[in-house]
Amino acid sequence: MKPECSMADKEKIYKAMEELIQLGFDRASDILLDIAIQESLPNAVCGKFKGKSFQKMMNYGWFKNLIDTDYSGKIRPDRGTPNYKQESETLSKQLYISTMFYHYLSIYNSPLLDEIAHYRIFTKKDLNIATLRASQYIRSGKHKEAFKILSLFHIDMTQSVISPGERKAALLLAELYEYGQGVVSNLAQALSLYNYCYERFTMEAGYKAGRVCEKMGDYGKAMEWYRKVLDWEVLSPTSWERNHRKEDEVKSLLPYRLEISFRNLKKRMNPEVHDKISIAVKCDGKFSLRLKVLMNASVTIAWDNGHNANTEIIKWKVNGWNRLEHQYSKSGKHEIEIDSDEENVITGIKIETAFSVTKMNLEACKGLEYLHCTNQWASISPKGLCGLKYLNIRNTKTKRLNIRGMHRLVALDISENPSLRLVTEEHLPLRYLAMDGWTDLPKKTQLEENVRLNMGKMVPTIDIKRMETVHPTVFYYLRSSNWTEVRKAILEDDENGAHDKEYLRRLYKMYKILCAKTPKHCPYPNGYLESLEDYLYICRWKCEKDGRLIEYEDCEEDTYLWNYSWSITLGTPLRDSTNRQPFMMYPPRTNAYFAAMSLLAMTENKDEMENYGLSDDPLSIYRGNNQAK
């Protein structure tokens, strides 16, 4: 059994410990935690301080130095400021203490920690601790106490750069004013605070500002706010808010709340606007079709327009396909009417009963992405369906098909329609094409060439399930744009004046070379590039344990994107992350935007530029201008 330390030895340990504390904050924080939460670390180190009150602890120099350190509201200095290194190191120590206090007060409870928090809030005016304590009060229903703390701090709404503590304090105050909790309700003040946070890059504040405008009855302004937040891309299927939180983190509800608010407001503002599909059928038994509808939308189906008894209402619980069937007791002609409770939520229709449809009207269903209507007596017209990705009208009576303006159409099956007249643009995004039974050789050659240039293939049939993972390639966006449009998109992206005439001249040369090239192979059969502001990154599909396919960003490879050859990069399917979902009906990015972002991204690939005869690195000009600025 080891002998107990003598008092003299303990005093030496305490003295050595205090000397260590003076050298930095890390050791002091460990001791503070041990004292504050009364954990049993070695008494030879901390036993002297356990159980002492806050006032007695303040008699120790190291403790007072730790508690009095002023870090609230500090912002990291610019690199050009004098003594940048020293100021940064000091700030790092201060932020360490801030993080430490914040963490302790978030997790642990003790009288000493409560006194530390009180001292930091009311004596040192520590905004970070104040917002933490206020949020804890709000969660426990003590709204008056929360407002009392937050009202101690003046929020200067004229400053352009703010600390995280100021941002969170403003959000908490805005919520108290919005709901009238702890203070008299003041929607105008809440809106002002939300706007203050949104302009300083707080996306969530924009959504809440729209919510306040909706409460004030200003629906037009509320819609503007919701659309602003949609521009932050939180509804992208690959967004961080939806997919990138760890298992132990609380999943953000913002994308779902925004989507619901946006759609509900659209219904309120446009109650008479909705999707509508009319189908005339000749059937003597069971008629079957599939619909793809967005979650939470309701669809009303009148199986026979002349008989009210044949009407049913279905609410879609999840995004996806669902089979709908009806058994007709009498043979003959029937009129089917399909209506949704809001616009642009019906995204796909597949007729499963062969040779039954005699007429179909899709003009009032602008959000349609998938149309499968094969082996029918009807003449199908997709006019106005600019969001169509997949079109299968094999063996129908269609005589003329206009697919102009369909910049997302990647799959087309027009087999067994030999007399079909196809109206199209010079370049198509098609990657899968089925056209068996055609005899019009010049037109067939033109379509085959388009498919080849887009890294696609000619196939006998097309599977509708596979088409949900197919997107146009970047080469299509290059070929369907002209240099004037591409140059305009580049200059609009030029915030720092970095793109001078010489740099643009070299980009133009690259643009001409790329438009004349054909990619060699596609390295990402299960993935695609996604556009985000001024760069591209790789996304992939992966299969979950339950067999479900989900999208995710391949963050490990986006840094190395520039090392790939142009043929690989351009041959990869590309999807715009800011392209709105059907219910939003925002216009997609222009083709020139994709071409411009691809050109800018590829300037860093030195090896590939040398292979194409561009030995002088245009990136050096880009960097030189940045440095000059």
N, C-alpha and C positions, 0 to 999 in steps of 0.2 A: 504494500500500500504506500503510495507516494505521500511525503509529508506536505502539509499545507504551507502555502507561501507566507512568509513573515510580512508584517506591516511595511517594513522598509523595502522589501522586494516589490510589494504591490505599488508603493509610491513611485519606485523606479519605473514600473510598467506604465503607470498613469502618465508620468512625465514623458516617457518615450512615445506613448500614444498621442499625447497632445502635440508633440513635435511633428509626428507624422501627419496629423490633421492640418497643421499649418501649411504643409507642402501642397495640399490639394483638397478637393471636396469629396472625392470618392470614399475615402476611409471614414470621413465624418458622416456621410450618408448612411453607411452600414451601421455605425454606432447609433445614429438617430433612430433607425428602424428598430434595432434591438431594444432601445429604451422605450420607444413609443408604443410598440405592440407587446412589450413584455415577453419577448421570446427568450429562451434559456441558452444564449450563447455563453462562452466561458466567462465566469464571474471575474476572473483575473483581468479581463479586458473592460467589461461594462458594468460590473457589479456596483461600482462606486456611484453610478448615475441612476440606477433603477429606482422607480418609485418617487423620484423628486418632482416637484411641481415645476410649472413653466417658469415662474419667477426665479426659483432657485437655479434652474438650468441656465437662465440668462446671465448668471454670474460667471459662467465659464466663457472665456474669450472665443474659443472655437465654435461654441454653440451660437453665441450672439452673432458672430461673423457669418455663420451659415444662414441664420434666420433673417438677418438684415440685408443680405445680398440683394441688390436691386436688379431685377431682370425683366420685370413686367413690361410688356409692350415693346421690347427691344426687337429691332429688325437688323438682319445681317448687313454689314457695311459693303459698299461697292468696292471692287478691286482697285479702283483708281484713287481711293481715299488714302491720306497719309496714315502711317502706322496700321495699314490694313491687317497685317499678320497678327500683330499684338491685339488689336481690337477683336479679330475673329477668335483668337484663343480665349480671350476673356469672355466673349459671348458664348463660346462653346461650354465653358465651365458654368456660366449662369444658366444656360439652357439645360444643362445636366441637372442642376438643382431644381429648375422648374419642372422638368419631367419627373424627377424623383418625388417631389412634393405631390404633384398631380397623381402619380401612381399610388402613393401611400394613401392619400385621401380618398381615392377611388375605391380602394379595396379594404383598407383596415379602419377600425374604429377604436379610439382610445381617448381619454380626457386630454392627454398631452397633445395629440394630433388636433383635437378640436380647438385647443388654445392656440396652437400654431396657426391654424387656418384663420381664426378670429384676428390674430395679430397681423397676419399677412394682408387680410382684406381691409381692416379698418385703420391700421397704422401705416402700412407700407403701400396701400392702394394697389394690391396685386390683382390685376384683372383676370389672369388665368385661373387663380384659385377662386375668385369671386364667381366666375361663370360656372366652374365645377360645382361649387356649393349651391348656387342658384338652381342649376339643373337637378341636383339632388333634392332640393326643396320642392321643385315642381313635380318630380316623380312621386313624392310623398304627399302631395296636395297642399303644401305650405306656400301658396302663391304670394301672399303678402310679404313673407320673409324674403322670398326670391326677388320680388320687386324692390324691397328696401335695400338689398345688397346692390342690385344692378343700377339703381338710381343714384348711387354714390359716384358713379363714373360718368363724365360728360363725353358723349360720342361726337366728335367733330366730323360732320358729314362733308366737309370740303377737302379733306385730305385724300390723296390719291392712293397711297400705299398704307395698308393697315396690317396689324399683327393678327394672328389667329385668335387671340383672346378677344380683341375688339370685334372681330367678325362674329364670333359665337355669342358675345354679349348682345350685339345688335339683333341677332336672330332670336334670342330668348326674349328680349324686350318686345320685339315685334309680335311674338306669339302671345305674350301677356296682354298687349294692347288689342290684338285681334280678337281674343276670346273674352276679354274683360275679366281676367283672373288676377286678383291682387291689385287691380287698378281699374278705373272706369274705362269701358271699351272705347277705343279711338281707332277706327279703321284707317283714317287718313294718316295718322302717325305710324301705324303698322305698315302701311303701304310705302311710306317714305323710308322707313328702316329696311324693308325688304329690297327696295330699289337700290339703296346704298350698298347693301351686301352683294346684290346681283352685279352691279357695275364693277365690283372688285372681285369678280370671278367666283361667286358662290352660286352655283347652278340651282341648288334647291330653293334659294330665295326667289328666283324667277317664278317657279311653280307656285310658291306661296303667295307671291304678289298677284298672280292670276286668280288664285282662290279668293283673295280679299276683294279684287275687282268684281268677281262674280257675286260676292255677298253685298257689294254696293250697288248691284244692278247694272253695272257697266259691262255688258257681255262682250261688246266689241273689243274693249281694252283687255278683258280677261283672255279672249282668244289670241290677241297679240302676244300676251305674256306666255301663254302655253306654246305658241309657235316659236318664240324666242328660245325657250328651253329645249324644244325639239331640235333646234339647230346645234345643241351641245351633243347630239348623237347618243343620248342615253337610251334610246329605243333600238339602237343597233343590236341585232341578235348576238353580236360578239362583244358587246360593251362590258366594261368592268362591272358596272352596276348590276348586270344580270348574271354574269357567269364567273367572275374572277375572285369572289370572296372565298376565304378559306372556310372549312367546315365549322370551325369554332367561332367564326364571326357572324354577326347578325346580317342576314341578307337585306340589301336595300330595297325598300318598298317604293322608292321614288318613281322608277319607270312604270310600274303598274298603276300607281295613283295618278300619274300624269296621263297615262293612256286612258284611264277611265274618265278622268275629268275632261279631257279633250273631247272624247267621243260623246259624253253626256251633254256637253255644252253645244256641240255641233247639232245634236238632236234637238236641243231646246231652241237653238237659233233657226234651224231649218226643219221643222217638224214634218213638212210635206215631201222632203227629199229623201229618197231611199232607193235601194237596188230593186230592179224589177226584171224578171225574165218571163217571156210568154212562149209557150210551146204548144203547137197543134199536133196531136197524135191520132193515129188510126190504129186502135188496139182492141183485141177481143178477149183479153185476159189480163195477166199481170204486167204492169209497166214498172221498170226499175231505172233509177238514175242515182248518181253520186254527186254530192255537193261538198265543196270545201269552203268553210265559213270561219271567220275570226271568232275567237272566244268571247263569250258574253253577248253575242248578237242573237236576236230572235228572228226566225224565218217562218213566214206563213205560207202554206201551200194549199191552193185550191185545186184539187185534182180534177174537178170538172166545174168550169166557171159558171155553169147554169144550175148547179146543185150545191146549196150551202152545207148540206150534210157531209160533203166530201172535203171539208177543210180541216187542217190540223196546224198547230203552232209548235215549233221545236226551238228550244233555247240551246245554243251550242255551248257546251261546258268546257271544251278545249279547242285549240286551233287544230283543224284537220278535216279529213274526209269522213263522210258518213253516208251510208246507203239509205235511200228512201224508196219505198215500194207502195204500189196501190193495185188492188184487184178490182178490175172493172167487171160488173155483172152483165153488162150488155156490150156487144160489139158495136163499133162505129167510130165516129169522130169525137174527140174530146179536147177541150181547151184547158191547159194547165197554166195557172198563174203562180209565180213564185215571187214573194215580196219580203224584204228585210225591214227591220225597224230603224235602220240607219243606212247611210250611203257608203259604198265602197267596202263592204265587208264580205260579200260573196266573191271568193277569189278563184274558184274552180268549179267546172261542171263536166260530168262525164255521163253520156247516155249509154246505158247498158243493154237495153232492149233493141235488137236490130230491126231495121226496116219498119219503124213505127212513127218516126217524126216526119211530118209533112211541111212544117213551117217553124221557124225559131226567130225570135226577136231579142237581141242582146244589147240594143242601143242604150238602155238605162242601167247597164251594169258595167260601169267604167273601170272598176277595180279588178276585173277578171284577168287572171294570169295563166290559167290552164283551161283549154277548151278541147274536149275529146268527144267528137260526134261522128262516128264511123258507121258505114253501112246504113245510110238513111236515104229517104226519098226527098229530103229537104235540100235547098240550096243555102249554104251557110255563108253569112257575111260577117266578118269580124271588124267591120268599119268602126273606127273610133276607139278600138281597144288597144291603146298605145302601150299598156303595161303587159301585153300578152307575151309569155315566155314559151308556151308549148301549144301547138295547134295541130290537131289531127283530124282531117276531114276525108280520110280514106273512103273511096267508093261512095261518094255522095253525088247529088245533082248540081253541084256548084260549077258554074261556067266561067265566073270571073272572080279572081281573088286579089284584093288590093292590100299589100302588106307594107306600104310606105309609112314611114314614121315609127315603125315597131322596132325600136333600138334595143329591145331585150329579147327578141324572138330567137331562141337558140335551137329549137327543135320544130321541124315541120314535116308532116306526113301528108302528101298529096297523091298517094298511089291510087291507081285505078281511076284516075280522072284525066284521060288522055287529051280531051278537048278543052281543058282548063286554060284560061287566059290569065297569066300571072302579071300583076302590075307591081313593080318593085323598084328600089333604088339601086345605084351602081354597086354599093357595098352592103352586105348583109351580115348580121351577127351569127348566122346559122352555124351550128357545129354538128348537128345530127339532121340528116335529110333522107327521107324515104320517098321515092317517086317511081316505084315499079309500074310498068304498063304505059309509060310515056313514049310517045313517038316523035315529039317535037325536039329534035336533036340540038339545034342551036340554043334553045332555052335550057335544055338539060346540061349542056356543056357549061353555060354561064353559071348555073347554080352549083355544079360540081366544083368549079374553080373557086367560088366563094367559100365553100365548105373547106376546101384544101387550104386556102389562105388563113382560115380561122382555126387550123389544127383540128378540124372535125373529120367526120367519116360518113360515107354513104352506108345506110343500113336498110335491111328489108322491113323492119318494124321498129317502133320506138316505145319504150316502156315509160309510162307516165311517172312512176315512182322515182325513176332515175333522174328525171328532168329537174327535180327540185334542188339538185346539187350541181347543176350545170350553169355556167355563166359565160358571157362573151369574153373573148381574149382581148388583151390590150392592143394587139395588131388591128383589130376591127376599129377601135377608137382612133387609131392613127390614120388608117386609110379613109375613114369617113369624115375626116376633118381637113380643112385647108390651113395653110400656114398663117394666114391673117388671123384666123380664130385662135390658133394655138399661141401665136405671139401675144395676142390680147390677154389670154389666160395667164401667160407667164408674167406679163407686166403687172397684172392685177395682184399676183402673188408677191411681187417685188416690194417688200415693205422698207428695205434698207437701201434701195437704189443700187443693188449689187449687179444687176443685169445690164451691162453696158452694150454698146453696139457690136463690139468684137465678140462678146460672149453670145449674143443673139445670133450673130452670123454663123458661129460654129454650131449652135443648136439647130439652125436651119439646115446646115449640111448634114447633121445627124438625122434630122427629120426625113430628108430626102432619101438617105441611105436606108433607113428603117422601113420606109413605105415600100421600097423595092425588094425587101428581103422576105423570105419565108422561114418561119421557125423550123428547126430540125426535129425536135421532139418535145413532148410535154412531160416535165418531171413530176408534176403534182396531179395525178389523176383523181385524188380525193381532196384537193385543196384549191385555193385561189388567192389572188392578191386582193387586198382591200385598200381603198383610198382613204386617207385620213389627213385632212388639211394639205400639206405640201410634201407628203411622203407616202410610200406604199409599204405594206407589210404583209406577211404571209399568214393566211388563216387555213385551218384544216378542219376536216370532219373527224370525229373520233366516236367509237362505239362504247356506250356505257355498259355496265354489267347486265342491265335489263334489256339490252339489245337496242336501246334508243340511240339515234344519231344526234350528236350535238356539235355545235361549232365552237371553236376556241382559237385564240390568237397564238401563233407559234412565236412567242417572244424570244426564244433562244436563237432564232434564225434571222430575225428582222435586222439585226446589226450587220449580218453578213450578206444581206441582200445584194449589195453592190458588187460582190465578188462573183456573182453568177454572170454567165454570158448573156448578151442581149437576147439571143434566140431563146434561151430558157426563160428569162424574165418576161419577155413579151409574149411568149407562148403560154404563159400561165393565165388561167381564167382570172378575170378581175371583176370585183363587185364594189360598188360605191357604198361605203358605210353610211353616208348621209342620204342615200336614196330612201325616200319615205315609204313606210308601209302603206298598203292600199287604202286604208281608211283615212289616211292623211291627204292623199292625192296631191302631194307636192311635186313640182316638176323635178325630174332627175337632173343630175349634173350633165352639162353638155359633153359631147364626145371630145371636143377640143380640150376640155379640162383634164380628162384622163390622159390624152396625148401629151399635154404640157407637163403634168406631174411625172409621167414616165420619163420624158426627156430630162427633166431636172434631176430626177433620181439617178439616172444612168451616167451623169457626167463624172461621177466618182470612180467609174470602172476604167482605170488606166489601160489595163491589158487589152480589153475589148476595143477601146478606142484606137489603140495602135494597130490592132488587127484590121480595122476598117480605114486605116490611113490617116487617122486623126492623132498624130504623134504629139502635138502640142496640147498640153493639159488645160482645158478651159477652166477647170476648177481653180487653177492658180490665179486666174483673173478674178474669179468669184471671191476667193479668200483675200486677195490683195485689196479689192474694193472694200471688203468688210473691215480690214485693218485700217484702211485710210479713213473710213468713217469713224 
